[in-house]
Amino acid sequence: MRRRIYVVEDHPVFREALLQSLKKIDSVEVCGQSPTAENALENLPETKADIVLVDLSLPKMNGFEFAAEIKKRCPGLACVVISGYRNKAFVDRARYAGLQGYVVKGETAQLKTALNDVIAGKSYFPQFDQ
C-alpha cells in the first residue's frame, strides 16, 4: 500500500525537484503541496495524508512551528523535516519535538530511506558531528 505524502516547500524549483524525486519512490504518492505552512494548515486536513514533508525554513511560520501545530490538529500524521542544514542541533530539535525524521535537501537516497523507515513505524535521524 502506498502512503500519501503532503509537501510543504516554499522554493518553487526545489519543490518541483522534490516532487520528481518522490515520484521515483514506489512506496509513496504525493497527495498535495503548499508553498507556506499557513496554506498547508488550511489544505492538509482534506488530503488524508499519512506523512507531511516540511521544509525547515519557511516564511512566517517555520517548519518546527508548523510541525508543532500540525501535531495538535492531526496527532496521527507523521512529520518529516527536510532542510539544507547539516546540523546536529536541528536534528536533535526535530527528534525532541516528536517528529519522525529529518532529511537533508538533495539527499535522494536519504529521503527514500527516511520515508520507508517512517512508513515501517520507525524514525529516521542522520548523525552529524556538529
Secondary structure, 3 states (H helix, E strand, C coil): CCEEEEEECCCHHHHHHHHHHHHCCCCEEEEEEECCHHHHHHHHHHHCCCEEEEECCCCCCCHHHHHHHHHHHCCCCEEEEEECCCCHHHHHHHHHCCCCEEEECCCHHHHHHHHHHHHCCCCECCCCCC
